[in-house]
Amino acid sequence: MYVVQEEECISCVACEGECPSGAIEMKNDVAYINQELCEDCGDCVEVCPTGAIIEK
């Protein structure tokens, strides 16, 4: 499972475009990962420029 550290997210939307399952959306200028849709592929982690997405 991956989660977004809200204080690290800069709203760049790189993760949203990279997610193959459409599990990431922006809410209040912060990336949100829908755990029901997330396939735990880690693609979002690779493109996040601030390291805001971590495995939990």
Secondary structure, 3 states (H helix, E strand, C coil): CEEECHHHCCCCCHHHHHCCCCCEEEECCEEEECCCCCCCCCHHHHHCCCCCEEEC
